[in-house]
Amino acid sequence: MQKLTENQVTPEEIFYQRRKIIQELGALGAMSLLPISSQAESQTNRQLHFVAQEKNELILTPESKVTGYNNFYEFGVAKDSPAKYASSLKTEGWALQVEGEVDKPMTFDIESLIKRLPLEERIYRFRCVEAWSMVIPWIGFELNKLLALVQPNSRAKYVAFETLYNPEMMPGQKNPFFGGGLDYPYVEGLTIEEAMNPLTILSVGLYGKTLPPQNGAPIRLVVPWKYGFKNIKSIVKIKLTEQRPLNTWQAIAPNEYGFYANVNPNVAHPRWSQASERVIGAGGLFDVKRQPTLMFNGYGEQVAHLYKDLDLRVNF
């Protein structure tokens, strides 16, 4: 595993190399990524990486763990099921619709969207509600940059997201037993303030490559201070609303999965503690590393102000 410190995060030459890799892969079509226009912009990107790390040492989770151990119930409930079955997901011609309380509703194809919004690499902690964690180098762009294109109006209080619904490509949507009995399509939501926060990104890649299907190709949400189920995958629709959306897990078990789902070691899940987490990729079967869970997953300096008037034990 690679240990990273504040001054070792994504050297500029590696950043350019990874962008070149994505260009050559062409997994989303003939992608042509915008170059960094100036040294100043490059420095801005590097500073954002430091914000993401909060000046702490992080150890990248092995890529094989990130792509082979995850939750994507559309492809089965076992941790290795998405890697086994998600190859059925086809992303050619993928469209992302953005609508609702906006002045300029638009539909984007992923290729043109990537050309329009320059990509950055963000190394973020990832904390699952099941009390395991990873550290992942995502590639993507800030959600607020996409929302700026559609111009939210004054009634836009929330942002709802929806995963592709296609039972032929996603067997978990066809078979309730295989797909965990969820009500599909999968839906998630943020407040407009959370969506506009610069830490919130839409990811199109990881580890210098385009997203594999099991990790939410071709585009997914990454909100690093929230539990993993908020990070909705394979998005086809974003809708800005005046009313709070009801997310999929909240609809099934509102006493276990709230709307906010902020990482909070002080609020236990009804069936387990959230005070610590199992670090994926650390040690073997009998050498499992646990570490204390950080409030807001370690991003409190950037996001705690969003919740200053909320009781986080009630608004979990």
C-alpha positions in Angstrom: 0.0 0.0 0.0 1.2 3.5 -0.8 1.6 6.0 2.1 0.7 9.6 1.2 1.6 12.8 3.0 0.4 16.3 2.5 3.2 17.2 0.1 3.1 13.9 -1.8 -0.5 14.0 -3.1 -0.7 13.6 -6.9 2.5 15.2 -8.2 1.7 17.3 -11.3 3.5 14.9 -13.7 1.4 12.0 -12.4 -1.8 14.1 -12.6 -1.1 14.7 -16.3 -0.2 11.1 -16.9 -3.5 9.9 -15.3 -5.5 12.3 -17.5 -3.7 10.8 -20.5 -4.6 7.3 -19.4 -8.3 8.2 -19.2 -8.1 9.7 -22.7 -6.6 6.5 -24.1 -9.1 4.2 -22.4 -12.0 5.7 -24.2 -14.4 3.8 -22.0 -16.9 6.7 -22.2 -16.4 7.2 -25.9 -13.7 9.3 -27.5 -13.1 11.5 -24.5 -11.0 14.6 -25.0 -10.1 16.1 -21.7 -9.5 19.8 -21.3 -5.9 20.5 -20.4 -5.1 22.5 -17.3 -5.0 26.0 -18.6 -2.4 27.5 -16.4 0.0 26.9 -13.5 -2.4 28.8 -11.3 -5.2 26.4 -12.0 -2.9 23.4 -11.4 -2.0 24.9 -8.0 -5.6 25.4 -7.1 -6.3 21.7 -7.9 -3.4 20.7 -5.6 -4.7 22.8 -2.8 -8.1 21.1 -3.1 -6.3 17.8 -2.7 -4.8 19.0 0.5 -8.2 20.1 1.8 -9.5 16.6 1.0 -6.7 15.0 3.1 -6.9 17.6 5.9 -3.1 17.4 6.3 -3.3 13.8 7.6 -1.4 10.8 6.4 -3.6 8.5 4.4 -2.9 5.0 3.0 -4.5 4.3 -0.4 -6.7 1.2 -0.4 -5.4 -1.3 -2.9 -7.2 -0.8 -6.2 -8.3 -4.5 -6.3 -10.2 -4.0 -3.0 -11.9 -0.8 -4.2 -13.1 -2.6 -7.4 -13.8 -6.0 -5.8 -15.4 -5.2 -2.5 -18.4 -2.9 -2.6 -22.1 -2.5 -2.4 -24.2 -2.1 -5.6 -27.4 -4.1 -5.0 -28.5 -3.8 -8.6 -25.8 -6.5 -9.2 -26.3 -8.5 -6.0 -26.0 -8.2 -2.3 -22.7 -9.9 -1.7 -19.6 -7.7 -1.6 -18.0 -9.5 -4.6 -21.3 -9.7 -6.7 -20.9 -6.3 -8.4 -17.5 -7.2 -9.7 -18.9 -10.5 -11.0 -22.0 -9.3 -12.6 -21.7 -5.6 -13.5 -20.1 -6.2 -16.8 -23.7 -6.3 -18.1 -23.9 -2.6 -17.6 -23.4 -0.8 -20.9 -22.6 2.9 -20.8 -22.4 3.9 -24.5 -24.6 6.9 -25.2 -25.2 7.5 -21.5 -27.3 10.6 -20.9 -27.6 12.6 -17.7 -30.8 14.7 -17.3 -30.8 17.7 -15.0 -34.2 19.3 -14.3 -36.6 20.6 -11.8 -36.2 24.0 -10.1 -33.6 25.3 -12.6 -33.8 28.1 -15.2 -32.0 26.0 -17.8 -32.9 22.3 -17.7 -30.4 20.3 -19.7 -29.5 16.8 -20.8 -25.8 16.0 -21.1 -24.0 13.1 -22.7 -21.1 12.1 -20.6 -18.5 12.7 -23.2 -19.5 16.3 -23.8 -19.8 16.9 -20.1 -16.3 15.7 -19.4 -15.0 18.0 -22.2 -16.9 20.9 -20.7 -15.8 20.5 -17.0 -12.1 19.9 -16.3 -11.3 17.0 -14.2 -9.4 16.8 -10.9 -8.2 14.0 -8.7 -9.5 13.9 -5.1 -8.1 11.5 -2.5 -11.0 11.0 -0.1 -11.7 8.8 2.9 -14.7 6.6 2.2 -16.8 5.3 5.2 -19.5 2.7 4.7 -22.5 2.7 7.1 -21.5 -1.0 7.8 -18.5 0.3 9.7 -15.7 -0.4 7.1 -13.6 2.2 5.4 -11.3 2.9 2.4 -9.2 5.7 1.0 -9.9 6.2 -2.7 -8.3 8.5 -5.4 -11.4 9.6 -7.3 -11.3 11.6 -10.6 -14.2 13.9 -11.3 -15.5 17.5 -11.0 -17.3 19.5 -8.4 -21.1 19.1 -8.5 -21.5 22.8 -8.1 -19.9 23.4 -11.5 -22.5 21.2 -13.2 -25.4 22.9 -11.3 -24.1 26.3 -12.3 -24.8 25.3 -15.9 -28.5 24.8 -15.3 -28.9 27.8 -12.9 -30.9 26.7 -9.8 -33.7 29.1 -8.9 -34.7 30.3 -5.5 -37.0 27.3 -4.9 -34.2 24.8 -5.2 -33.8 23.5 -1.7 -32.7 19.9 -2.4 -31.0 17.9 -5.1 -32.4 14.4 -5.9 -30.4 11.8 -7.8 -31.6 8.7 -9.6 -29.8 5.6 -10.7 -30.4 3.9 -14.1 -33.4 1.6 -14.1 -32.8 -1.2 -16.6 -33.7 -4.7 -15.3 -32.2 -6.3 -18.3 -28.7 -4.9 -17.5 -29.2 -4.8 -13.8 -30.3 -8.2 -12.6 -30.9 -7.0 -9.0 -33.7 -4.8 -10.3 -35.4 -7.8 -11.8 -35.0 -10.3 -9.0 -36.0 -9.0 -5.5 -34.1 -11.7 -3.8 -30.9 -11.1 -5.7 -31.3 -7.3 -5.4 -32.0 -7.1 -1.7 -35.6 -6.3 -2.1 -35.0 -2.6 -2.7 -37.5 -0.4 -4.5 -35.8 0.6 -7.7 -34.7 2.9 -9.2 -32.3 3.8 -6.4 -32.8 7.4 -5.2 -30.7 9.7 -3.1 -30.7 13.3 -2.1 -28.8 16.2 -0.6 -29.6 19.7 0.5 -28.7 22.4 -2.0 -26.0 23.6 0.5 -24.5 20.1 0.6 -24.6 19.8 -3.1 -22.8 23.2 -3.6 -20.0 22.4 -1.1 -16.7 22.1 -3.0 -16.0 18.7 -1.5 -19.0 17.2 -3.2 -18.0 15.8 -6.6 -19.4 13.7 -9.5 -16.8 11.1 -10.2 -16.1 9.5 -13.6 -12.9 7.6 -12.6 -10.7 6.2 -9.9 -7.0 5.2 -9.8 -6.3 7.1 -13.0 -8.9 5.1 -15.0 -12.5 5.4 -15.9 -15.0 4.1 -13.4 -15.6 0.3 -13.7 -19.2 -0.7 -13.8 -19.2 -2.1 -10.3 -18.1 1.3 -8.9 -20.9 3.2 -10.6 -19.9 3.8 -14.2 -20.1 6.1 -16.0 -20.8 8.8 -13.3 -21.5 8.7 -9.6 -21.8 10.9 -6.6 -19.0 11.2 -4.0 -19.8 13.0 -0.7 -16.9 12.1 1.6 -18.4 13.2 4.9 -21.5 10.9 4.5 -21.9 7.2 4.7 -21.4 5.3 1.5 -25.0 4.6 0.6 -25.4 8.4 0.0 -22.9 8.1 -2.8 -25.3 7.0 -5.5 -24.0 5.2 -8.6 -24.7 5.2 -12.3 -26.7 8.4 -12.3 -29.2 9.2 -15.1 -31.2 12.0 -13.5 -30.6 14.9 -11.2 -33.6 16.9 -10.1 -33.6 20.1 -8.0 -36.7 20.3 -5.8 -38.4 22.4 -3.2 -39.3 19.4 -1.1 -36.9 16.9 0.6 -36.7 13.7 -1.5 -37.1 10.4 0.2 -34.0 8.3 -0.3 -34.2 4.6 -1.0 -32.8 3.3 2.3 -34.7 5.8 4.3 -37.9 4.6 2.8 -37.2 1.0 3.8 -35.8 1.7 7.3 -36.2 5.3 8.5 -35.0 4.4 12.0 -31.7 3.1 10.6 -31.0 5.3 7.6 -31.7 9.0 7.8 -31.7 11.6 5.1 -28.5 13.2 6.2 -26.4 10.1 6.9 -23.4 12.1 8.1 -20.6 10.0 9.4 -21.0 10.4 13.2 -19.2 8.1 15.7 -21.4 9.4 18.5 -24.7 8.1 16.9 -24.8 4.3 16.7 -26.7 2.4 14.1 -29.5 0.5 15.8 -27.6 -2.8 15.2 -24.0 -1.8 15.6 -21.7 0.9 16.9 -20.3 3.6 14.6 -17.5 4.6 17.0 -14.8 2.6 15.0 -14.3 1.2 11.6 -12.6 -1.8 9.9 -10.0 -0.6 7.4 -10.3 -2.5 4.2 -6.9 -3.6 2.8 -5.1 -3.5 6.1 -3.6 -6.9 7.0 -4.8 -10.4 6.3 -7.9 -12.3 7.4 -6.6 -12.5 11.0 -4.9 -9.1 11.0 -7.8 -6.7 10.8 -7.0 -3.1 11.5 -9.6 -1.0 13.3 -9.4 2.7 13.8 -11.6 5.3 15.5 -14.2 6.9 13.2 -13.8 10.7 12.8 -16.8 13.1 13.0 -17.9 13.9 9.5 -15.3 11.4 8.4 -12.6 13.9 9.1 -14.0 16.8 7.0 -15.6 18.7 9.8 -13.6 21.9 9.2 -15.2 22.1 5.7 -18.7 21.0 6.4 -19.7 21.3 10.1 -21.1 24.8 9.5 -23.8 23.2 7.3 -25.4 21.6 10.4 -24.9 24.2 13.1 -28.6 24.5 13.7 -29.4 20.8 13.6 -29.6 18.2 16.3 -27.5 15.5 14.7 -28.9 12.8 16.9 -32.4 13.5 15.6 -31.2 14.5 12.0 -29.1 11.4 11.5 
